[in-house]
Amino acid sequence: MEIILKYFSDFTPKQMDQFQALAPLYKEWNEKINVISRKDIDALYEKHILHSLAIAAVTELPDGLQVLDLGTGGGFPGIPLAIFFPEVKFHLVDSIGKKIKVVEAVAEALNLTNVTTAHSRAEEVKNRKFDLVVSRAVAPLKDLLHWSKPLIRKGASEDKPSGLICLKGGDLAQEVSESGSRPKMVNIYKIFPEEYFQEKYVIAVR
């Protein structure tokens, strides 16, 4: 938890309680359903929660925004972002049912009323539009853009974030080239200068 407070300080008591509750909740669920690698569970706050909050560090999400977390896995980046932005609505989807079961249990335990979930693939999300799609290391950028495009509300204003924001790592030159997009890329290490974040990026495509 200390590593979160190293970079963020303006939390309400409720948010503090919710962030502090994440470690015991995920440790308990991880023993039943392995959603986080065993070696990473002890570094949960750095490798999963702070990593998710890199999106919050570079993008302000206004109240009422509708956000889809595509391939949320164990709830990242959606759960930390939902705590950080309690007035933003998050819909977390994943094609693996047992992962969504964990996400639902965590959201319920934290009383995150701004989170909904679905056991679903991206292409199965129907009759809903979102302002923003977020994702973490789920698929190549080209595929993420293909899945996201039909789900993003058209006609977004310039002062409201829209499009796709994803968390990725490594040498992304070829992946970006193949996507045919011109993303804005922010090196997370410049925001959170921890060794783990070297060569990790927030990528935004409007």
Disulfide bonds with the S-S distance in Angstrom:
none
